[in-house]
């Protein structure tokens, strides 16, 4: 999501892809497929979902906001349609225990190993490769990026497919973590994802942002949500707080930019007034001695 928003696009369908991949994982397990094959099928489904988003945005030329709102409903409808109100449970304990296990000798969840690996890979991709520089260039100006040799459409397509694959991976983990594949899994998750990205300093207008700020925001939102749950705060209140953080993260950069420009203009006016006053030539008055002139 970070890289997609830096290009000036957005993907609101990630939570629905999580739910759809969870359902596909459950269906394949119920049909007797080996779990590794079920995971692979779920990742392929996520890639297809990302490809659909990317195709509509880059080839058809539709705005990503409208496209992903539509696919949000489409993918969620497919997920619910495949399973209805039922749920697939009874996954092997070996896999469920792996999803809930911790690193030996520490209280750190084992999933953090995958998280750190992904963090390193995407940090290198965004901040240390020509592909990442192209992502920033697209966010600054797609036309300029295209003239600079960046394949704008291909880059966006790759990012949407990556978003779908990672959302599908999250769907598999979500299923094993909670032991249930349901069509409504991860409903509303896109709110937290986008809030973390924008709160981490990524501009909603594209072209600006860094991955370390997003990671800090993820940890902040996660710690805040966990603390509120321990305090018996309902999920509705947590959503309100997350939504408030999202609004603040969107509004605050524009507000500070407006305040900075106003302060700069007022300072410039004061400075130009002082310069004008210093530049004014001294006023001299010439007196003519009319008496002397008449005598002459």
C-alpha positions, 0 to 999 in steps of 0.5 A, a space after each residue: 500500500 505504501 508504494 501504491 500511494 506514493 505513485 498517487 494511486 490507492 487500493 481499497 480492496 485489500 481487506 476483501 482480497 484477504 477475505 477472498 483468499 481466506 475463503 479459497 484457502 478454506 475451500 481447497 482444504 475442504 476439498 482435500 488439497 494439501 495445505 501448501 497447494 491451498 496456500 499457493 492457490 490462495 496466492 494466485 487468487 490474490 495475484 489475479 485480484 491485483 491484476 484486475 485492479 491494475 488492468 482497470 487502472 493502467 490499461 482501461 485508464 479508470 481512477 484507482 479510487 473508483 476501481 478499488 471501491 468496486 472490486 472491494 464489493 466484488 471480491 467480498 461478494 465472491 468470498 461470501 458467495 462461495 461459503 455463504 454463512 458457513 465457515 471452514 474450521 478444523 485445520 491441522 494443529 501443526 499449521 495452526 500452532 505455527 501461526 500462533 507460535 513465538 520465537 523460541 525463548 522470546 515472547 515475539 510471534 514467529 510471524 515477525 520473521 516473515 514481517 522482517 524479511 518483507 520489510 527488508 525486501 521492500 525497503 531495498 526495493 523502494 529506497 535502493 533500486 531504480 524501480 523505487 526511484 521510478 515509483 517516486 518519479 511517478 508520484 511526482 509527475 507521471 508525464 515527466 516519469 514517462 519521458 525519463 524512461 519509467 514505464 509508468 503503467 507497467 510499474 503500477 501493474 506490478 504494484 497492484 499485483 504485489 498488493 494482491 499477493 501480500 493481501 492473500 498471504 495475510 488472508 492465509 495467516 489470518 485463517 490459520 491464526 483464528 482457525 476459521 475461513 469465513 467470507 467476512 474475515 478482515 472486514 474493515 481492515 483497509 481502514 487500518 492499512 491506509 491509516 498506518 500508511 498516511 500516519 507514517 508520513 506518506 502523502 495521499 497526493 503521491 511522490 513523498 513518503 518512506 517505509 520506516 515511517 509507515 512501520 512506526 505507524 503500524 507499531 503505534 496503531 497495533 500497540 494502541 489497539 491492543 491496549 484498548 482491547 485490554 482495557 475492554 474497549 469495543 471494536 467500534 470505539 477502536 475504529 472511531 479512533 483509527 478513523 480519527 487518526 486517518 483524518 488527522 494524517 490526511 488533513 495535517 500536512 495540508 494544514 501545516 503547508 497552508 500555515 507555513 505558506 501564510 507565515 512565509 508570505 507575511 514575513 516576506 511582506 514585512 521584509 519588503 516593507 523594510 527594504 522599501 523604507 531603506 531604499 527611499 532617497 532622503 527628501 531635500 528642500 531647495 530654498 531660493 534667495 529671492 531677496 538676493 536675486 531682486 537686488 541683483 
